[in-house]
Amino acid sequence: MANGNGGANTNGGSAAGGQPANPELPQGQAQPPQLNVMAQYIKDLSFENPNAPKVLRTNQQPQINIQVAVNAVPLEGGDVEVVLKIEGKAESQGSVMFNFELAFAGAFRISNVPQDSLHPVVMIECPRLLFPFAREIIASTVSNGGFPPLLLDPVDFVALYRQNMAKAQPQATA
């Protein structure tokens, strides 16, 4: 919703009272930034339970390793597809209990964002909007595999973005 203070419109709808979210602004005043989710969807989902039913009878606390990655590709009409990829593996005593891969994506329409801010918006804000849905899909999938739901901790997408930019920096100068 538009908040009247130049906040991002994230629903593409209208403000309270049926008024347009972005009424005509006085000449010379910039339009507020907008980030609209056009669609969200599972691109790929895989769950493996290779040692069932044996591992389902153990009370061992597994060692769980989670990897998170974000990728973005331009779509027609200026939209952007952002893919949040989350991979996980649970092991106990050298045996795989389960592993999963989820590629959860969204198509986003971003407008009125300065060009120098566009990349951070795409790589931080878009996956931040996708994450709660991906988290629920993973929890449900792991639970359906016979294990307690895996509730992922929140991801710091700002730190992930900075880490990826730092990795890209030496490659750009090489």
C-alpha positions, -999 to 999 in steps of 0.1 A, spaced: 0 0 0 11 35 -5 17 52 29 17 88 18 53 92 28 68 79 -4 67 43 7 67 14 -18 34 1 -31 37 -36 -28 2 -47 -37 -6 -29 -69 -41 -20 -56 -56 11 -44 -53 30 -12 -81 30 14 -113 46 3 -110 33 -33 -86 62 -43 -58 53 -67 -26 44 -48 -6 71 -68 -28 101 -75 -14 128 -97 15 145 -80 22 181 -84 44 189 -114 81 183 -106 75 159 -77 89 124 -84 66 93 -83 72 71 -53 91 38 -58 70 8 -65 77 -29 -60 49 -52 -73 49 -90 -70 33 -101 -103 36 -138 -96 53 -163 -73 59 -199 -79 79 -231 -73 104 -235 -102 120 -267 -88 114 -288 -56 133 -319 -47 132 -339 -15 152 -371 -9 148 -394 21 174 -420 10 176 -440 43 139 -443 52 124 -459 71 156 -466 92 164 -430 99 128 -422 109 132 -445 140 163 -427 153 162 -399 179 196 -385 168 198 -348 164 210 -343 129 237 -318 116 218 -296 92 236 -276 65 217 -249 46 228 -230 15 210 -199 2 215 -182 -32 197 -155 -51 196 -151 -89 178 -126 -111 170 -125 -148 152 -98 -168 118 -106 -183 99 -90 -211 85 -56 -204 111 -46 -179 99 -71 -152 125 -92 -133 124 -128 -122 141 -134 -89 149 -170 -79 156 -178 -43 174 -212 -42 176 -230 -8 194 -263 -4 196 -283 27 211 -316 40 205 -333 73 231 -359 84 235 -380 115 265 -403 122 277 -400 86 243 -410 72 221 -387 52 187 -383 69 172 -361 42 182 -334 17 162 -309 -3 165 -283 -30 139 -255 -36 140 -229 -63 112 -205 -54 107 -176 -78 88 -144 -82 82 -121 -111 85 -85 -100 77 -51 -115 99 -24 -102 93 12 -111 105 47 -101 137 33 -85 170 51 -94 192 29 -116 220 28 -90 195 14 -64 179 -12 -87 204 -40 -82 201 -39 -44 163 -38 -45 163 -68 -68 188 -88 -48 177 -78 -13 141 -68 -12 127 -93 -37 141 -124 -20 131 -109 13 95 -110 1 98 -146 -12 115 -161 18 85 -166 41 67 -186 14 99 -207 7 103 -213 44 68 -227 47 73 -249 16 104 -264 32 88 -269 66 59 -287 50 80 -308 27 103 -320 55 73 -327 77 57 -347 48 90 -367 46 84 -380 81 106 -355 101 97 -326 124 92 -294 103 124 -276 95 118 -240 105 146 -220 88 160 -190 106 155 -156 89 181 -148 62 200 -115 63 197 -107 26 217 -75 31 247 -95 44 243 -120 16 243 -92 -10 274 -76 5 291 -110 6 283 -117 -30 294 -82 -40 327 -86 -21 333 -119 -40 326 -103 -73 349 -73 -66 383 -92 -70 370 -110 -101 361 -77 -117 396 -63 -111 414 -94 -122 
